[in-house]
Amino acid sequence: MTFIEFKKRLLDGDITLPKFAKLVKISEKNLQSYKKKGEVPNLVAVAIESFAIMKENNLNYKDIIENLNLKNKKKEGVGFQKNPQNVAKRK
């Protein structure tokens, strides 16, 4: 699914990009990065397509998704070291 199709289906699902991100526990920044790539991952496409179809059939997908109790993913890995003591320990 292209990013443009994704944005159209957001409208069909009556949800904004920030609200979609919050609902499915994906960072909005991450979703915006797909704009550069031109398409969204399959799972994001499946989710928004399902939401749009549920909305068209008067099903409240928001309650369904919230009942899943999804959790935000925590960033793991080193990344940029913020603590200089950790860098010193590695040497």
N, C-alpha and C positions, 0 to 999 in steps of 0.2 A: 504494500500500500504506500502510495506516495505521501509525502508530508501534506500536500494540498488536499488529497482525499481524506486524510486523517482529520484535518481542520474542518472539512465539510461535515464529516460524520460527528465531530464534536457538536456542531450546531444541530444536527439531526437528533443527537442524544440530549440536547438541551443542557449542555455542560460546557464550562469554560476549560481552557487548558490548565490553569492553576487549580481549579476544583477537581479536575480529572487526576492531576498529579497527586493531590492530597488524598483523594479517595483510594487510589491504587498504590499509594505509598512509593511513588517514584519521584525523584527530585524534578522540579520544574525545569531546572537548568539542564538536566539530562534529556528531558523531552525536547527542549528547544534545540539541543545539539543535533537532533535528527533533521532539522530544517536544512542544515548545511549538507547533510548526506543525501537529502532528497527523498528519503523513505524512512518508514518506521519499522522496528523489529516486528516479526510475525506475532508475538504475544501481545504487543500493544495494539496491533491491527485487529486481532481477534477480540480483544477486550472492548475496543471502541465500537466495533461492528456489532457486537452483542448488546452493548448498551443502547445503541441507536435502534436496533430491532426491538429490544424490550420497551423502549420509550414509545415506539410506533404502535406497540400492542398494549399500551397503558399499564405496563408492569413497572413497579418502582425498584429499579436496579440499585439505587443508592442504598436503600435499607438492606438489600440482599448482600451487597459488597461489604457494608459496615458490619454485618453480622459475622463475616469471616474473620474479624479481628486481625486483619493484616498488620504486620509490624514493619517499621522502617528498617532498612538494612543499615548496619553500621559499617562505616569505612574501616577496612582492615588493611594492614600493610604499613610500611614505614612512611612512604611519602616524604615530604620535607620534614626534617627534624626540627622541632621547635625547642627541644630541651638540649642545650649544649652539653650537659653532663652525659647524655646518652651517646652523643657523638664521641666524646672523649673515651668512654668505656669500650667502644668498638676498636679503637686503635691499639 
